[in-house]
Amino acid sequence: MSAPAQVERAGLLMTVEEVATLWFGEVGENGSASSNCQKIRRLIPEVLPARRIGNRWYVSRAAAESWAAGGDPASVMAHPDTREQRSGVR
């Protein structure tokens, strides 16, 4: 798995799409843009601090970068059936 892509630092808030790129890297082997964004939206607002402005969710840059620096691998966000399949455990 490749390292997460560096997102240009600007502002206090990041869009869900920017967070997806930070956490999961560029779209490709790490999932589709849509599925990566949906994984993040599932965490809002109970787990991940975010604010809705218009039709978009914005996440605190500090929180997103903190999660990226010390978080779990992206595979923990996979559906439990998929997680079992990837780890070889049944």
C-alpha positions as CSV (number, residue, x, y, z in Angstrom):
1,M,0.0,0.0,0.0
2,S,1.4,3.4,-0.9
3,A,1.7,6.3,1.5
4,P,-1.1,8.8,1.7
5,A,-0.8,11.7,-0.8
6,Q,0.2,15.0,0.6
7,V,-2.6,17.5,0.5
8,E,-1.6,21.2,0.0
9,R,-2.0,22.9,3.4
10,A,-4.4,25.8,3.2
11,G,-7.1,26.8,5.6
12,L,-8.6,25.3,8.7
13,L,-11.2,23.1,7.0
14,M,-10.9,20.4,4.4
15,T,-13.5,18.9,2.1
16,V,-14.4,15.3,2.5
17,E,-12.7,14.7,-0.9
18,E,-9.4,16.3,0.4
19,V,-9.6,14.1,3.5
20,A,-10.1,11.0,1.4
21,T,-7.0,11.8,-0.6
22,L,-5.1,12.5,2.6
23,W,-6.2,9.2,4.3
24,F,-6.4,6.8,1.4
25,G,-4.1,8.3,-1.2
26,E,-5.0,8.7,-4.8
27,V,-7.9,6.8,-6.2
28,G,-6.9,3.4,-7.5
29,E,-5.9,0.3,-5.6
30,N,-7.1,2.0,-2.4
31,G,-10.7,2.3,-3.5
32,S,-12.9,4.6,-5.6
33,A,-13.3,8.3,-4.8
34,S,-16.9,7.7,-4.0
35,S,-16.4,4.8,-1.6
36,N,-13.5,6.6,0.2
37,C,-15.7,9.7,0.7
38,Q,-18.5,7.5,1.9
39,K,-16.3,5.9,4.5
40,I,-15.4,9.3,5.9
41,R,-19.1,10.5,5.8
42,R,-20.0,7.6,8.0
43,L,-17.8,9.0,10.7
44,I,-19.4,12.4,10.7
45,P,-20.5,13.9,13.1
46,E,-20.4,11.3,15.9
47,V,-16.7,10.4,15.5
48,L,-15.1,13.0,13.2
49,P,-15.7,16.7,13.9
50,A,-17.1,18.3,10.8
51,R,-19.4,21.2,9.7
52,R,-21.9,21.2,6.9
53,I,-21.7,24.4,4.8
54,G,-24.2,24.4,1.9
55,N,-24.3,20.9,0.4
56,R,-20.7,19.9,1.5
57,W,-19.2,18.6,4.6
58,Y,-16.0,20.2,5.9
59,V,-13.6,18.5,8.3
60,S,-11.3,20.2,10.7
61,R,-7.8,20.0,9.1
62,A,-6.2,19.4,12.5
63,A,-8.5,16.4,13.2
64,A,-8.0,14.9,9.7
65,E,-4.2,15.3,9.9
66,S,-4.1,13.9,13.5
67,W,-6.1,10.8,12.3
68,A,-3.7,10.4,9.3
69,A,-0.6,10.6,11.5
70,G,-1.6,8.0,14.0
71,G,-4.6,6.1,12.6
72,D,-5.5,2.6,11.7
73,P,-4.9,1.2,8.2
74,A,-7.6,2.0,5.7
75,S,-8.7,-1.7,5.8
76,V,-10.4,-1.2,9.2
77,M,-13.1,0.8,7.4
78,A,-13.9,-2.1,5.1
79,H,-17.2,-4.0,5.5
80,P,-16.7,-6.9,7.9
81,D,-17.2,-9.5,5.2
82,T,-14.5,-7.9,3.0
83,R,-12.2,-7.5,6.0
84,E,-12.3,-11.2,6.6
85,Q,-11.7,-11.9,2.9
86,R,-8.7,-9.7,2.8
87,S,-7.1,-11.0,6.0
88,G,-7.8,-14.6,5.1
89,V,-9.7,-15.2,8.3
90,R,-13.1,-16.9,8.1
